[in-house]
Every structure is written in C-alpha cells, then in structure tokens.
C-alpha cells in the first residue's frame, strides 16, 4: 500500500503516518511547516520530508491513497495534481474508516469529555490485554502513539465534530460509522464553524443517524439538551443505554466508585470524570469486560494529558493544569476541584484562546462558569487576537458575560504573573485552564515555585 500525506506534520496526521509505516505501508508526506514534537517523531521513523514545502512531483499514479490534513488549503498544488490523476483523496477520518471497515468501531462524541472517555476505554482494554486500535486527541500514559492502526478487531476513536479537512467541511465524526457510539453531552462550541446552536445540534442529529444498524448508543442522561435530542431522534434499529453518575463516595480528597458489586478508589475525581467513567464502563461491557476487571483497571487511570493534570503539590496546595476552554468544560473543572476539596480556597485562571472564547458575542455563554471559584481571573492576550485576526475584546464585555463578582480580567502576561505571585496559597488549590500557553508564560516553573 502506497500512501501520501499532505500536511504530514499535523499533531494527529504524523501519528497516523507513523502507524501506517509500522504496519508496512510505503509512506511519503509534505508540509510547509513542521513543529516539535512532530518533527522529531517523523525524523526518528525516517518520514521527515527532505525539505519544507509542497511538491506535486511526489503525486504519482501508483499512490493508492492521498490523506489530506486540516492545514492544507484548497489551492494546494498537490491536491490539484491528485485530482488531475484521479487519485483517491481522503480526509483523516475517512481514511481511518477505510482502515477499520472490518473492525468493531467505538466512537466517542460530545462537546466535552471525549478525550478522557476514549482514554479510559483504552486504559481498561490494555490492562485486560485486549487487542485494539485507537485514535485519541491527547498523550496517554502507557501509549507511545495517539493513533494506532494494526490488524486488531476493534478500534476506539475520539469523534471530533470539527471539519474533516480543507475540502471536506463535514464534521470528522460523521465518517466513522460506529457500532458503539457514546455522546457525553452537548454545549455549543466552535462558533466560527457552527454560527448557531441549532446548526451545532444538527451535527449530533446526523451522528446518531450514522450509527450502524443493530448498534448501541450510550448517552449522558443528565444532559437535558442531549436527552431531548436523543428522544426526538429515536431509531428502532439500535439499542440505547442512558448513563449518569455512578455510586461513589468522597473521603479525604479521595473518590471511591462502585460498579455493580465491584468497588475501588480512583486517581481521578469530579462528577464529569465519574460520568466519563460510566460511559466507558458501558462500552467496555459491550466489549465483554466484566465489572470487576473494569473497576480494578480504572482505579489506576491517572487521566489524559492536560485533563485536570496535577503538575505540582505539597501538603497544603495542589496545582492543576486543564485543557478546559469551552464554558461547560470550565464549569465542570472548577466544580470538580471544589467538590473534592471543599475546605480549600480555589484559585482559578482561565485563558481565552479559541475563536469562540475570544468572540465578544460568545461571552454570555460563560455566565456562571467560574462561580464556584473563590478567586478567579480571565486572561487573554492581544497577540492571540491579532493572530486570529479578531477585533479587540473589551474587558467589560468579559466581566459582563461571566457575571462573576470580583472577577479579574488581565491581558498582559507580566500582569498575570504579578497577580499569581500575590495570591495566598496556604490551604488552597490553583487551577490553570487553557488550550493555549498564556502568551509564553512559564506556568510549570511557577507551579513548582508555589509548592516548593
């Protein structure tokens, strides 16, 4: 099999390229920019392009699949050459489906919790010594890749609702056709792609229609929007499994969960993680994992990278880093830490970094998201606005949107660092939420200083 990647340097694209090379395929690829760790990973596998830039001469008639990444634009010369030669062009998810057409496909969709739920299933299956392939959007302990394609009979996929490629604007999860589908919840996001809430909802209606006949839909019954959508789009040829928060106890900052008659202490916490865990349980049960095996395995799950990840601690302070940026994710993260440590002060920092979160018209969606924090700051940089070619975001609009008494709004990283240094971290937890990097601020070093 001979395949070529246009935009091989993408965070997930390069992982697929490596997986296919390890499977024995002949792999080539190009890109006009490749950053770390993609660069080193590709170089190690002998897949790093000789030079940056697009090279139509590499598009030859015997290529059996051209795989197109999001970074490539419509007018890419390699796309034009592939079309001229009538080569099959696949978006990333289309190609994943091609490779998994004979596998049992488990696809995790939803506005939040996708990565963690997918990672939980993978963690349990690995401990249970089940053979499976996977696609997940974050680094996970125990796995050297975020994509793996072999001859395994099962594939576990994180199903993203974002567009599949530059020429295929439909959401990624519309191309995966699950036998087992999970929907974790629905909260409007990606306002730059889905301008109205109903337009966003429509993507999930379509996803439900894509479930294979005789398939299973596992859905969060505590999410009112999702519950209504499932009710209004009932199919008679699939099975439904609602889920909620499983029985559990919290004592001295530790959560113990019970599934059927099996019980064990967890390394993760929060209602959102308990919901993710319960969804993962139903998927694993479908894959013939019993409750005792599941609970024992999930007790050692430490979380996906940047998902309530503990980056520093001492006896009276813990610093967490979290990928949360959408309103529902921010609220869930803050409430989880406050519920787990009710006696500790909670200091929360949120960086606005995505198109949606930097949009003045989207600010009202954040109402109440940071209410449970004792001290809260919203940070965004003018540099991020410039890069995304977005207009100025007035501080007052942010304060009006969040409606959080005492909320600080900061747009300079040095001012943010000064604010952080002034806080009292005795008997306190600090939560740093962002999909960005605080305009280059070294958050990890600060966390170590706080807990030294």
Secondary structure, 3 states (H helix, E strand, C coil): CEEEEECCCCCCHHHHHHHHHHHCCEEEEEECCCCCCHHHHHHHCCCCCCCCECCHHHCCCCCCEEEECCCCCCCCHHHHHHHHCCCCEEEHHHHHHHHCCCCEEEEEECCCCHHHHHHHHHHHHHHCCCCCEEECCCCCCCCCCCEECCCCCEEEEECCCCECCCCCCCEHHHHCCCCEEEECCCCCCCCCCCCCHHHHHHHHHHHHHCCCCCCEEEEECCCHHHHHHHHHCCCCCCEEEEECCCCEEEECCEEEEEECCEEEECCCCCHHHHHHHHHHHHHHHHCCCCHHHHHHHHCCCCCCCCCCEEEEECCCEEEEEECCCCHHHHHHHHHHHHHHCCCCEEEEEEECCCCCCCCHHHHHHHCCCCCCCCEEEEECCHHHHHHCCCCCCCHHHHHHHHCCCCCEEECCHHHHHHHHHHCCCCCEEEEEECCCCHHHCCHHHHHHHHHC
